[in-house]
Amino acid sequence: MAEGRLCIVPSTFYTSARDFWELPKDLCTEYADAAAVILKGDANYRRLLGDLHWPYETDFDAYVKSFWPCAGLICLRTMKSGVAVGITPDQQAKCKSERPDDWLTCGVYGQILASSK
C-alpha cells in the first residue's frame, strides 16, 4: 500500500443494491488504470451477475469483458447462492454427486474467478 501498488477504494456503492454494470462514474475512473480489481464475497459476486441465474458454464471472462471498466477482475467467494458462472459441466457433476441437495448453497465450495483484457 505504501508503494501505491494496492489501493482500497471506499464507496457507498459497495453497500447499495445496485448491480456492478451500474458502476458510478467515480468508481469507473478509479478502476480505469487498475491492473485488477478484487471483489470479495458472495453478495458482491451476485451483484456482479445482477443476481440473475446464468447457465453455470457461462464463461466468466467473456461475461466480465462485456462491461468491466479495467484490465482485470478477480472474484473470491464462498458459494452460498444458486447464482454462479464459470463452473464446467464436469465440476457441476462432481459437486452434485458429493452434495446433491445443496451444492450451490452449502458454503462448502468456493470460487476464485479471474478475467484480464
C-alpha positions in Angstrom: 0.0 0.0 0.0 2.9 2.4 0.8 4.2 2.0 -2.8 0.7 2.5 -4.3 0.5 -1.0 -5.8 -2.5 -1.9 -3.7 -5.3 0.6 -3.1 -8.5 0.4 -1.2 -11.3 2.4 -2.9 -14.1 3.2 -0.4 -17.5 3.9 -1.9 -21.2 3.9 -0.8 -21.8 1.9 -4.0 -20.5 -1.2 -2.3 -23.3 -1.2 0.2 -26.0 -0.3 -2.2 -28.3 -2.7 -4.0 -27.1 -1.7 -7.5 -25.5 -4.1 -9.9 -21.9 -3.8 -10.9 -22.7 -2.9 -14.5 -24.2 0.3 -12.9 -20.8 1.4 -11.5 -20.9 5.2 -10.9 -18.5 7.3 -12.9 -16.2 8.0 -10.0 -15.6 4.3 -9.5 -15.1 3.7 -13.2 -12.5 6.5 -13.2 -10.8 4.9 -10.1 -10.8 1.5 -11.8 -9.7 2.6 -15.3 -6.0 2.4 -14.7 -6.0 -0.6 -12.3 -4.4 -3.8 -13.4 -7.1 -5.6 -11.5 -9.9 -5.1 -9.0 -10.6 -7.7 -6.3 -14.2 -8.3 -5.4 -14.8 -10.5 -2.3 -17.9 -12.2 -1.0 -21.0 -13.9 -2.3 -23.1 -10.7 -2.1 -20.7 -8.7 -4.3 -20.4 -11.7 -6.7 -24.2 -11.9 -7.0 -24.4 -8.2 -7.7 -21.7 -8.6 -10.4 -24.1 -11.1 -12.1 -27.1 -9.0 -11.5 -28.3 -11.6 -9.0 -29.5 -13.5 -12.2 -29.4 -17.2 -12.8 -27.0 -17.6 -15.8 -26.1 -21.0 -17.2 -23.4 -22.3 -14.8 -21.0 -23.0 -17.6 -21.2 -19.3 -18.8 -17.6 -18.1 -19.4 -16.7 -15.7 -16.7 -14.0 -13.9 -18.7 -16.3 -13.3 -21.7 -19.1 -12.1 -19.4 -16.8 -9.6 -17.5 -15.3 -8.2 -20.7 -18.8 -7.2 -21.8 -18.8 -4.3 -19.3 -16.0 -4.2 -16.7 -14.1 -0.9 -16.9 -10.5 -2.1 -16.2 -8.0 -4.6 -17.4 -8.7 -7.3 -14.7 -11.1 -8.6 -12.2 -10.7 -11.2 -9.5 -13.7 -12.6 -7.6 -13.3 -14.5 -4.4 -16.4 -16.1 -3.0 -17.8 -18.9 -0.9 -20.8 -20.3 -2.7 -24.0 -19.5 -0.7 -26.5 -18.9 -3.5 -27.6 -20.5 -6.8 -26.2 -17.6 -8.8 -23.0 -18.8 -10.5 -21.0 -18.9 -13.7 -17.7 -20.4 -14.6 -18.5 -23.9 -13.5 -17.7 -26.6 -16.1 -20.2 -29.5 -16.6 -17.6 -31.8 -15.0 -17.2 -29.7 -11.9 -21.0 -29.4 -11.6 -21.4 -33.2 -11.8 -18.7 -33.8 -9.2 -20.2 -31.3 -6.8 -23.7 -32.6 -7.4 -22.6 -36.2 -6.7 -21.0 -35.1 -3.4 -23.8 -32.8 -2.2 -26.9 -33.3 -4.4 -29.3 -31.2 -2.4 -27.2 -28.1 -1.6 -24.0 -28.0 -3.6 -24.6 -24.3 -4.6 -25.7 -23.1 -1.2 -23.9 -25.1 1.5 -20.8 -22.9 1.8 -18.5 -25.9 1.3 -17.5 -24.8 -2.2 -15.9 -21.6 -3.3 -14.8 -19.9 -6.4 -11.8 -17.9 -7.5 -12.5 -16.4 -10.9 -10.3 -14.1 -12.9 -10.5 -12.1 -16.0 -8.0 -10.0 -17.8 -8.0 -8.0 -21.0 
